[in-house]
Amino acid sequence: MFKTFQTEEITVAHRLDASTWRPIHTRIAVALGIGWMLDAFEVQIIGSVIPGIQAEFGLDSDQSVAINVVWFVGVALGALGFGYLADRVGRKRLFVATLILYSVFAVLTATAPNFEWFILFRFITALGVGGEYSAVTSAIAEFTPARNRGLSNGLVMTFWAAGGILASLVSILVISTLGLTWRYTLLFGVVSAAYGLLARRLIPESPRWLASRGRLEEADAIVTDITSVASTDGYHHQPVPGSGRARLVELWRNYRGRLAFGMALDFSEAAGYYGLFTAMSILVFSASTGAVPIDDAVLPYYFLIANAGALAGGIVISFALDRLGRKPSVTFSYALAAASMIGCAGAAATGSSIVVLVAFTIAAFFATCAWVSAYPTFSELFPTHLRATGIGASVGVGRVGAVIGQVVLAVAATEWGIGVMFTMLALFWLIGAGAGAIWWRYGTEARGATLEELVAPAAMR
């Protein structure tokens, strides 16, 4: 039997945010996390199989870097475009649609007859993955009780490291054990497409989004199902219409500081995190051009170990978000990620692959602490009708950081050496640490607050 409260006693925000953690919360979080894990697989599988792609298509180092640049441009455009659509047509629809989109084109990438078709299919795959950033991050923030939001959001983000582990295991099985080519690893996209069809049944639409579109009865029914708390007279929420341009104008006019904070964090982590993994796969461990070369067949094992460190980092910071708060978690994570880059430079100077692997694993730990702390933090700072658009804008700018990072790091390594390259990576991470420090001084701490409280006039900074 449902408990019943007067609307003035418990609003929809209170019903969602004051709810105890229930099995449906676990189902939603795991379902979104698996989708996020499959995204990570598509991103990281290339790092494990890049030697085979280089060999088959006869790529030079510039073309290898171009694979990543095209990817990040696609993710940026996908995050911006699908972020707007997630605010317009809903989180659930976009999550399922983008999952199926990138899955289909991942399979097509496996059939690419030449490098040009490979790049085209990889770009469209990236568009779909970019859309997942907005849909997943928005959805998990809007379902979770306030007291658990940092932990649950962080753990969903940590499925990314699980996707990296999966990519390494698939590479080891397909290439090292079965002796097949890189193309077979991308056929794993069939699994993602099948999961996309299943996810439609596992994830309800965000009730906050439904209310923002005026669909109050549907929203109320979902809130009641999630919380087992029924309202006596429905889900009261003022619908907020608006075109895409109007949303961007409102974001810039009313949430400029928060948008800049999200953009700075994402720019920093995208340049730093992807720069780290690209540097390791192409510039440090490459059997043909690396500073500390290892056999191509061994490379997936190195990424497997590093992603285990990343998984541990994500779990640790997920607990810190609710226990310590967003401000210290973000600031210290980015600062420690910067310090770990200097550790990688020192390790590379030893010429020992084992020492570099240890440093790489530690760096992956702190780098994951940083970016996992970022997404739950800036996703909370926008109102429901602007949340996915704000996240998409932040991610779009962040992928610019990833593109810049790819080009700058390649030039730095070629012209000035590995030590300068890792120093530049540290500087990228310090951008986020600086943004975190400024937010710590002037921004709003979101730990324990409802999403509605965070966008109330009294909370605005």
N, C-alpha and C positions, 0 to 999 in steps of 0.2 A: 504494500500500500504506500502511495506517495505521500510524503509530508507536504503540507500546504502552508504557504505564507502569504500575507498581504504584500502587494507590489511595493508599497511604501516601506515595508520592513526589509525586503530583500530584492534588489533589482536583478536584472539578468547578469550584470557584471558580478554581483555578489554570489549569485547562484553558481556561476562558472568558477569564480575565483575562490569562493569559500568551500567548494566541494572537497570532500576527501578524495584521495586517489582511488579510482575504481578500475575494474577490469577493462572497461571500455577505453579508459585513458591509455592503458597499456597497449591495447589493440591498435589504437590510432597512432601512438608513438612508434610502435614496432613497424606498422605498415608504412609510415612515412620514412622511417629509418632505412628500411629495406630499399625503398625507391632511391634514397640518397646514396646507399651503398652501391647500387647499380650504376648511378651517375659516376661515382668515384672509379668504378671499374673501367668505364669508358675513357675517363681522363687518364688513368694511370697505366692502362694496358700498353699504351704506346711507348712509355718509358722502358718497359721490360722487353719489347720486341723491336725497338728502333734499329738495332743492328741488322736484323733480317730485312726490314723495309729499305734501309740504306743500300744493302747489298743487291736486292732484287731490282730496284729502280735506278741503281747507280748514282746515288745522291752524294753531293758534296756537303760540307759542314753548313754552308749557307742555306741549302735546301732543307736540311734537317731542322735547322732553326725555324725555317718558314712553316713547317708543319705545326709547330707550336704557336707561331704568330697568327696564322689563319684560324687556329682553334680558338684563341683568346678573343679575336675579333668577333667570331661567331657567338661565343658565350656572351660577350658584351651586348651585341645586338639582340640576342635572344632574351637576356635579362631585362633590357629596356622595353622591348616590344611585348613580351609575354608578361612582364610585371604589370604593365598597363592593363592587359587583358585579364589578368588574375583579379584586379580590382573591378573589372567590368563584368566578367562572366562567371567568376567564382574560383575558389582555390582548388576544389575537387576536380572540376572539369579540366583546368590547366595542368594539374598534376598528372592526370591520366593521359591527356592529349600529348603533352610534351614527352612523357615517358615512352609512349608508343612511337612518336615522331623520331626521337633519337635512336630507338631500338631498330627501327626499320632501316634507317640510313647507316647504322653501324654494320648491319648485315650487308648492305650494298657496298660499303667500304671494303669489306672482305673480298668482293668480286671485282674491284677496280682493275681494269686492264692496263692502266698506266698511271704515272704520277699525277697527271692533270685531273683524271677522274677521281683518284684517291683524295686529292685536295678538295674537290667539290663536295664529295660525299662527306668528308670529314667536317667541312664547314657547316653543312646542314645538320649533321649530328650535334655539333656545338650549339646551334640555335636552340635545339630541344633541351640540351643540358642547361643552357642559360636560363630557360624558362623554369626549370626545376628549382633554381636558387630562390626565386621569388615565391613560388607556390608552396614549397616545403617549409621555408622559414616563416612565412605568414601563417600557414595553417597551424603549425605546432604551437606558436605563440598564442593563438586565439582559442585553443581548446583547454590549455593546461591551468590548473589551480595556481593562484598567485604564489603560494608558499613553495611550490615545486617547479616553477616555470624555468628558473635558471638551470636546475639539474636536468629536467626532462629535455629542454631545448638543447643543452650541451650534449647529452647522451645521444640524441637523434643526430646531431652534427658529427658525433664520433663514429657513426656508422661509415663515415667517409674513409677512415683508416681501415675499417673492416673490408671496404671495397678495394683498397690498395693491397691488402693481404690476399684477397680473392684473385686479383689480377696477377699477383706473383705466383700463386698456386696454379692457376690455369696456364700461365706461361711455362712453369716447370713441367706440368703434366703434358702439355701439347708439344712443346718444343724440345725440352731436355729429355723427357721420358719416351714419348711416342715418336719423336723425330719429325714432326709435321712442321709446316711453315706458319708464319705469323698470321696468315689469313684465317686459319682455323680458330685462333683465339678470339677474333672479332665476331665469329658466328655465335658467341655467347649472347649476343644481342637478341637472339630468339627468346632466350629466357626472360629478358627484360620486357619484351613485347607481351609475352604470356602473362607476366606479373602485372603489367598495366591493365589487362582485362580483369584480373582478379581484384586489383586495388579498388575498382569501382564499388565493390561490395563491402570493402573493409573500412572505408573512410567516408564519414558523412560530410556534408558541406558545412563550412564554418558558420555557426549561428550568428556570430557578430557580423559577418559579411552579409548574410541573408537579411538581417535587420537593417543594415545600411542601405539595402536596396528596397526596403519597404515590405519585404516578405515575412511579416511578423508571425503569422501562424506557424509557418514552417520552422522558423527560428525557435519559437517557443517549444515546439514538439521535440526538436533535437536537444535543446537544453534540458528538458525534462528527462529525456532518455539518458543523457550523459550523467546528470546529477541525481536523479530520482527525487528532485525537488520541483514541485509544480507551482506555478504562479496562478493566483485566483483570476486575474484578468489579462493574462497574456504577456507578451514580450514587448515592452515599451522602448522604442528607440526611434529617434528622428531620422528618417531617410535622408541621405545626402547625395543628391544627383550631381552630375558634372561631366564635362567632356574630358578627354585626355589632356588637352591644353590647359583646361581649368584646374585639373589636379596638379599639374606641374607648377602652375602659377601659385596655387595655394601652398604647395610644398615650399617653394622658394620664399614666398611672402611671410608665412607663419612659422616655418620649421627650418629656416635657413641654417641655423647653427647645428641642429641635429643632423640635417642632411650633409653638411660639411664634415661633421664628425664621422658619420657612416662612410662617406667617401674616402676620408683619410685612412680609416682603419682598413677598408677593403683594398685600397690602392697599396697600402703597406704590406698587407699579408699576401696579396696576389703576386706582387713583385718578389717578395721574400720567399714565400713557400714554393711557388712554381720555379722560381729562380734556383732554389736549392736543389730540387729534384732534377731539373734540366741540367744544371751544372754537373751533378754527380753522374748522370747517365751519359752525357755527351762529352764533357770536358775533363772529368776526373777518371771515371772507370772505363771509358771506351777502350776496347782492345787495340784499336788502330791509332787513335789520337789522344788518348787520355794521359794525364800526368801520373796516375797510378793505375796502369792498365790491368784489367782482369779479363778472363775468357768470357765471351758472349754468353756461353751456356751457364755461367756462374752468376751473371748479373741479376737474374730474377731472385736468387737466394739473398743477395744483398738488399734488394728492395723489400723482400719479405721481412727481414730482420728490422730494417728501418721503420717499416709500417707497424711492426709490433711496438716499437717505441712510440710511434705516433698514437696508436690506440691507447697506450698507457697514459700519454699526455692528455688526450681528450677526456678520459675518465676522471683523472685527477682534477682538471680545471672545471669539469661539470659540477663536482661537489663544491668547489670553491666559490662558484658564482652565487649560490644561495647562502653559503656559510660566511664568506668574507665580504661579499658584495661585488657588484659589477666593476666599480671603479678600480680597486686594487688588483682585481683579477686581470683586467685588461692591461693596465699599465705595467705591472711587473712581468706579465707573460711576454709582452712585446720586448721589454728591455732584456729579459733573459734570452729570448730568441736572437736578439742582436748579438749578445755576448757569445752565444753558441756558434755563430758564424766565424768569429775570430778563432774559436777552438778548431773549426774545420780547416781553416787556413794553416794553423800550426800543425795539424795532423797531416795535411797534404805534403807539408815540407819534409816530413820524416820519410816519405816514400813507401811507407808500410800500408798495405791494403787493410790489414786488421785494425791498425790505429785509426785509419780513415773511416772504416766501418763503425767503430765505436763512436767517433765524433759525429758521424752522420746520424746515427741512431739517437744520440743525445740532442742533436739539432732538430731532428724530426719530432722529438718529444716536446721541446719548447715551442717550436713553430706551430705545432698542432694546438698546444695550450693557447697560443695567441689567437689563431683564427677561430677556434671553437669558442673562445670567450667573446669574440667580436660579434658574431651573427646574432646570438640571443640578445646582446646588449643593444645594438642599433635597431633591431627589428621591433623592439618594444616602444620606440620613441615616436612612432607615427600613429595617427588615428586609423581606425579600421579601413575607411574608404580610401586612404592614401598609403596603407602599409606596403602592399606589394609594389606599388609604383616607387615608393621611397627606397625599398630594398633593391628593386631593379636598377634605379639610378645609381645607388651606391655600388652595386656589383658591376654595372657598366663602366663606371670610372675605375673601379678596381682592376678590371681586365685591361684597361689602358696601361695600368701599372705593370701588369704581367707582360704585355707586349714590349713596353720600354725595357723591362727587366731582361727579357730574352736578348734583345739587340745589344743593350749596354753591357751585359755580362759577357756575351760572345766577343765583343770588341775588347773589353777589359782583359779577358783571359788571353786573347791573341796578342795584344799590344804590350800589356804590362805584367801578365802572369797571374797565376792562380791566387796569390796572396792579395793582390789588388781587387780581384774579382770578389773574393769573400768579404773584403772590407766594404765594398759597395753593397753587397747583400746586407751587411750589418747596418749600413746607413738607411737602406730601405725599411728595415724593421724599426729603426729609431723614429721614423715618421709616425708610426702607430703609437710608440711609447710616448712621444711628445703630445699627440692628440689625446691620449689617455690621461696624461698629467693635466692638460688644460681642462678636460672634462671633469676630472677629479676636483679641480678647484671651482669651476663655475657651473657644472652640469648637475643633473638630477640623478640620485641613486635610486635604481628601480627595484632593488631587492624587496620582496614582499608586497609591493604596490600592485594594484590592479592596473590593467592597461588603460582604463578610463581615467584613473587618477593621474597617470603619467602625461596625459594630454590635456588635463584641466588647466585653466588659466594660471592657477597658483603654482603649478609645477613647471611652467614654461620658462626656459632660459634661452 
